[in-house]
Amino acid sequence: MILPSAGASKPLAESPVRTVYVTLIGRYKYIKNTCPRPKCYLTIRVQVPVPRAALQPESAKHVDFYWGINLVASGPEPAAPSTLYLENQVTTSEPIVVGSNKYQFTVPIRFTVGQDAYHWRWNICTQANAAAPRSQRRTPATSARWPGDRPTLR
């Protein structure tokens, strides 16, 4: 139901009740980003603002981490990867409520580049139904990270 104003009782439009999925846009910060070669280490802190009423159910959702990297043996930095793959071995920390309307978690990542030039991208996704068994949580319902030039998630 859409009302023309806060005090209105007659709706402008009505429709059947439907579930709507909203993309969560998290703010992120690299709290560790070092590459002493041949290995690189990242730790990403993600803060997710949500309405107060949604804080508990949203922070309880499992987070999937997608990753892509392009390496070249010599030359300048390669192009960004166009496909990101689900990385089951990357796990996030338990979410911590950091206010009445946001929570945060961290994602530690370690990867090998050797002496190659590299370009990486990542994405995080939460699932539509936190109560579903983990085996049924494969299709991303909400995501955050790459506006515009969005890579394919697999």
CORZICOR-V767019 format. One record per residue. RES is the residue in one small letter. PHI is phi in whole degrees, 0 to 359 (* if undefined). PSI is psi in degrees with one decimal (none if undefined). BURIAL is # if it has 9 or more other C-alpha atoms within 8 Angstrom, else .. Layout:
# CORZICOR-V767019
[[RES | PHI | PSI | BURIAL] [RES | PHI | PSI | BURIAL]]
This chain:
# CORZICOR-V767019
[[m | * | 131.0 | .] [i | 246 | 121.6 | .] [l | 258 | 145.2 | #] [p | 289 | -22.9 | .] [s | 201 | 171.6 | .] [a | 298 | -34.8 | .] [g | 266 | -0.3 | .] [a | 287 | 148.3 | .] [s | 246 | -19.5 | .] [k | 263 | 120.9 | .] [p | 285 | 151.1 | #] [l | 284 | -34.1 | .] [a | 205 | 152.9 | .] [e | 225 | 153.1 | .] [s | 207 | 164.2 | .] [p | 298 | 155.2 | .] [v | 291 | 133.5 | .] [r | 221 | 151.4 | .] [t | 280 | 134.4 | .] [v | 239 | 131.3 | .] [y | 259 | 131.3 | .] [v | 244 | 130.5 | .] [t | 292 | 129.9 | .] [l | 271 | 126.9 | #] [i | 256 | 108.0 | #] [g | 266 | 146.6 | #] [r | 270 | 137.6 | .] [y | 234 | 156.1 | .] [k | 214 | 135.4 | .] [y | 278 | 111.6 | #] [i | 266 | -10.5 | .] [k | 212 | 130.6 | .] [n | 206 | 81.7 | #] [t | 233 | 149.3 | .] [c | 219 | 75.6 | .] [p | 286 | 2.4 | .] [r | 54 | 134.1 | #] [p | 277 | -7.7 | #] [k | 255 | 151.7 | #] [c | 239 | 151.2 | #] [y | 227 | 128.2 | #] [l | 233 | 144.1 | #] [t | 227 | 122.3 | #] [i | 249 | 127.9 | #] [r | 259 | 126.2 | #] [v | 244 | 125.8 | #] [q | 250 | 131.2 | #] [v | 242 | 113.7 | #] [p | 279 | 134.7 | #] [v | 217 | 158.2 | #] [p | 300 | 147.0 | .] [r | 308 | -42.9 | .] [a | 294 | -22.1 | .] [a | 262 | -2.1 | .] [l | 303 | -51.5 | #] [q | 295 | -52.1 | .] [p | 294 | -36.1 | .] [e | 289 | -41.6 | .] [s | 289 | -18.1 | #] [a | 278 | -11.6 | .] [k | 289 | 143.3 | #] [h | 291 | 141.8 | .] [v | 251 | 126.2 | #] [d | 262 | 141.6 | #] [f | 248 | 127.2 | #] [y | 248 | 142.6 | #] [w | 217 | 145.0 | #] [g | 213 | 143.4 | #] [i | 215 | 138.2 | #] [n | 248 | 134.3 | #] [l | 238 | 142.6 | #] [v | 226 | 138.5 | #] [a | 293 | -33.0 | .] [s | 210 | 159.5 | .] [g | 105 | -171.5 | .] [p | 286 | 173.9 | .] [e | 305 | 133.7 | .] [p | 286 | 172.4 | #] [a | 295 | 158.8 | .] [a | 295 | 147.0 | #] [p | 295 | 143.0 | #] [s | 264 | -11.5 | .] [t | 230 | 133.3 | #] [l | 249 | 142.2 | #] [y | 245 | 143.5 | #] [l | 298 | 126.4 | #] [e | 252 | 95.5 | #] [n | 294 | -25.5 | .] [q | 280 | -13.5 | .] [v | 272 | 123.5 | #] [t | 239 | 150.5 | #] [t | 265 | 161.4 | #] [s | 289 | 167.6 | .] [e | 295 | 140.7 | .] [p | 293 | 145.3 | #] [i | 239 | 127.5 | .] [v | 286 | 125.3 | #] [v | 242 | 16.3 | .] [g | 173 | -179.8 | .] [s | 286 | -12.5 | .] [n | 218 | 29.4 | #] [k | 202 | 155.9 | #] [y | 223 | 164.8 | #] [q | 219 | 158.9 | #] [f | 209 | 165.1 | #] [t | 240 | 154.6 | #] [v | 232 | 108.0 | #] [p | 270 | 135.1 | #] [i | 226 | 139.8 | .] [r | 228 | 132.5 | .] [f | 213 | 159.1 | .] [t | 253 | 131.1 | .] [v | 239 | -10.3 | #] [g | 61 | -130.0 | .] [q | 253 | 10.6 | .] [d | 285 | 155.6 | #] [a | 284 | 148.9 | #] [y | 213 | 159.6 | #] [h | 212 | 122.7 | #] [w | 237 | 159.8 | #] [r | 217 | 156.8 | #] [w | 218 | 166.4 | #] [n | 204 | 149.0 | #] [i | 238 | 146.4 | #] [c | 222 | 144.5 | #] [t | 248 | 164.4 | #] [q | 261 | 158.8 | #] [a | 291 | -34.1 | .] [n | 231 | 102.4 | .] [a | 294 | -20.9 | #] [a | 276 | -10.6 | .] [a | 292 | 148.2 | .] [p | 300 | 149.2 | .] [r | 305 | -35.4 | .] [s | 297 | -20.1 | .] [q | 261 | 6.5 | .] [r | 257 | 61.7 | #] [r | 249 | -21.9 | .] [t | 264 | 117.3 | .] [p | 297 | 134.7 | #] [a | 253 | -33.2 | #] [t | 225 | 149.1 | #] [s | 210 | 165.6 | #] [a | 212 | 144.9 | #] [r | 145 | -58.3 | #] [w | 246 | 88.9 | .] [p | 290 | 151.5 | .] [g | 76 | -103.1 | .] [d | 286 | 75.0 | .] [r | 273 | 123.3 | .] [p | 288 | 160.8 | #] [t | 286 | 137.8 | .] [l | 256 | 131.9 | .] [r | 229 | none | .]]
